[in-house]
Amino acid sequence: MNGFNLIKCLYILILPAIFACSNGSDIDLVEKDLLQYGLPITIQAPDSIVVKTMDWLVQKDVTIKGPDWYSLQIFSSKAQTSKMEDALSLQRSTVEEGTYFDEFILEEQDGFIYQLKIDSITNYDFRHVKIQGDNEYVFQAGMMGNYTLEQVERLYEIAKLAK
C-alpha cells in the first residue's frame, strides 16, 4: 500500500511540473504560401490549417486557424501611405481608442503588442504592418480567441517572419 501511495504522490507532484514547464506554444510550423488566397505572402503555420477569406472590396480579410492557440488574421488593402511610421501610428490610435485597451507591452518600428482588460480578464493582441508596393498588410491575432502574452508574442514573431 505504501508503494501505491508513493506512486500517487509522484504523479501528483510530477504531472503539474511537466505541464508548468511546457510553454503551450510548441507547434510544428512549415512554410505556407497564401497566394491561392489572394495574398502574395508566405507565413509559418501548422501543417493542418483552415483558411477563410472575405473580400470587402476595399479590404481583404484572410483568417488562418490552426490547432490549439494558432489563429492569425491578415487584412490586405491599398496602402494609404508609403511611410511605415504613418501606417503604424494609425494602427496605434485605432487600438488605443478601443474600449478595453489597457497598455502597450512592446512597441517596434513595424508593430506592437498590447494588453486588453475586460473586467478582470486580461487578454493580449498585436498589430504588425507590412507595406509591399502599393499594398498594406496588417497582421493580428484571430478575433475569436483569448490569448496569453506568450501566445501573442509567438504569433507576432510569426507575422514578423512573413515574406
C-alpha positions as CSV (number, residue, x, y, z in Angstrom):
1,M,0.0,0.0,0.0
2,N,2.9,2.4,0.7
3,G,4.3,1.8,-2.8
4,F,0.9,2.8,-4.3
5,N,0.7,6.0,-2.2
6,L,4.3,6.8,-3.2
7,I,3.4,6.5,-6.9
8,K,0.2,8.5,-6.4
9,C,2.2,11.3,-4.7
10,L,4.8,11.3,-7.5
11,Y,2.0,11.6,-10.1
12,I,0.5,14.5,-8.2
13,L,3.9,16.3,-8.0
14,I,5.4,15.4,-11.4
15,L,2.4,16.0,-13.7
16,P,1.8,19.6,-12.8
17,A,5.5,20.2,-13.0
18,I,5.6,18.8,-16.6
19,F,2.6,21.0,-17.6
20,A,4.2,24.0,-15.9
21,C,7.4,23.5,-17.9
22,S,5.5,23.1,-21.1
23,N,5.0,26.6,-22.6
24,G,2.0,25.6,-24.7
25,S,3.4,27.2,-27.8
26,D,5.2,24.3,-29.2
27,I,3.6,23.6,-32.6
28,D,5.5,22.3,-35.6
29,L,5.4,25.0,-38.3
30,V,6.0,24.8,-42.0
31,E,6.0,27.5,-44.7
32,K,2.6,28.1,-46.2
33,D,2.1,30.2,-49.4
34,L,-1.0,32.3,-49.2
35,L,-1.1,33.2,-52.9
36,Q,-4.0,30.9,-53.6
37,Y,-6.0,33.0,-51.0
38,G,-5.1,36.3,-52.7
39,L,-2.1,37.3,-50.6
40,P,1.4,37.2,-52.1
41,I,2.8,36.2,-48.7
42,T,4.4,33.1,-47.2
43,I,4.0,32.5,-43.4
44,Q,5.0,29.9,-40.9
45,A,1.9,27.9,-40.0
46,P,1.0,24.4,-38.7
47,D,0.7,21.8,-41.5
48,S,-3.1,21.5,-40.9
49,I,-4.7,24.9,-41.2
50,V,-8.1,26.2,-42.2
51,V,-8.1,29.4,-44.2
52,K,-11.1,31.6,-44.6
53,T,-11.2,34.7,-46.8
54,M,-13.6,37.5,-47.0
55,D,-13.3,40.2,-49.7
56,W,-14.8,43.5,-48.6
57,L,-13.9,45.3,-51.9
58,V,-11.7,47.9,-50.2
59,Q,-10.1,45.3,-47.9
60,K,-9.4,41.6,-48.0
61,D,-9.6,39.6,-44.7
62,V,-7.7,36.2,-44.5
63,T,-8.0,34.2,-41.3
64,I,-5.7,31.3,-40.7
65,K,-6.7,28.9,-38.0
66,G,-4.5,26.0,-36.8
67,P,-4.6,23.7,-33.8
68,D,-4.5,25.0,-30.3
69,W,-3.7,28.7,-30.0
70,Y,-2.7,29.3,-33.6
71,S,-5.0,31.9,-35.1
72,L,-3.7,34.6,-37.4
73,Q,-5.7,37.3,-39.2
74,I,-4.3,39.3,-42.1
75,F,-6.0,42.4,-43.6
76,S,-4.9,43.5,-47.0
77,S,-5.7,46.8,-48.6
78,K,-4.3,49.5,-50.8
79,A,-1.7,51.4,-48.8
80,Q,-2.8,54.8,-47.7
81,T,0.8,55.8,-47.2
82,S,4.2,54.5,-48.1
83,K,5.6,55.6,-44.7
84,M,5.7,52.9,-42.1
85,E,5.5,55.3,-39.2
86,D,2.3,56.8,-40.5
87,A,0.7,53.4,-41.1
88,L,1.7,52.2,-37.6
89,S,0.5,55.5,-36.0
90,L,-2.9,54.9,-37.5
91,Q,-2.9,51.3,-36.1
92,R,-1.8,52.6,-32.6
93,S,-4.5,55.2,-32.4
94,T,-7.2,52.8,-33.5
95,V,-6.2,50.3,-30.8
96,E,-5.9,53.0,-28.1
97,E,-9.4,54.2,-28.8
98,G,-10.7,50.7,-28.2
99,T,-12.9,50.3,-25.1
100,Y,-10.8,47.6,-23.5
101,F,-7.3,48.9,-24.3
102,D,-5.1,48.9,-21.3
103,E,-1.4,49.4,-22.3
104,F,1.3,48.7,-24.9
105,I,3.6,45.9,-23.9
106,L,6.1,46.2,-26.8
107,E,6.5,48.8,-29.5
108,E,8.7,48.4,-32.5
109,Q,9.2,50.1,-35.9
110,D,6.7,47.9,-37.7
111,G,4.4,46.6,-35.0
112,F,3.4,46.4,-31.3
113,I,1.9,44.1,-28.7
114,Y,-0.8,45.4,-26.4
115,Q,-2.9,44.4,-23.4
116,L,-6.7,44.4,-23.1
117,K,-8.6,44.4,-19.9
118,I,-12.2,43.3,-19.9
119,D,-13.4,43.5,-16.3
120,S,-10.9,41.3,-14.5
121,I,-9.9,39.3,-17.6
122,T,-6.6,40.1,-19.3
123,N,-6.1,39.4,-23.0
124,Y,-3.3,40.3,-25.4
125,D,-3.2,41.1,-29.1
126,F,-0.8,42.7,-31.6
127,R,-0.5,44.5,-34.9
128,H,2.3,44.1,-37.4
129,V,2.3,46.1,-40.6
130,K,4.0,45.2,-43.9
131,I,4.0,47.6,-46.8
132,Q,4.8,45.9,-50.1
133,G,4.5,48.0,-53.2
134,D,1.0,49.7,-53.2
135,N,-0.4,47.2,-50.7
136,E,-0.5,47.2,-46.9
137,Y,-0.9,44.1,-44.8
138,V,-1.9,44.3,-41.2
139,F,-1.4,41.1,-39.1
140,Q,-3.2,40.5,-35.8
141,A,-4.3,37.5,-33.6
142,G,-7.5,35.9,-34.7
143,M,-10.5,37.7,-33.4
144,M,-12.2,34.7,-31.9
145,G,-9.8,33.9,-29.1
146,N,-8.3,34.7,-25.7
147,Y,-4.5,34.8,-25.8
148,T,-1.8,34.7,-23.3
149,L,1.1,37.1,-23.7
150,E,3.4,34.1,-24.7
151,Q,1.0,33.1,-27.4
152,V,0.7,36.6,-28.8
153,E,4.5,37.0,-28.7
154,R,4.8,33.8,-30.8
155,L,2.1,35.0,-33.3
156,Y,3.8,38.3,-33.5
157,E,7.1,36.7,-34.3
158,I,5.4,34.6,-37.0
159,A,3.9,37.7,-38.5
160,K,7.3,39.5,-38.5
161,L,8.9,36.5,-40.4
162,A,6.2,36.6,-43.1
163,K,7.7,37.1,-46.6
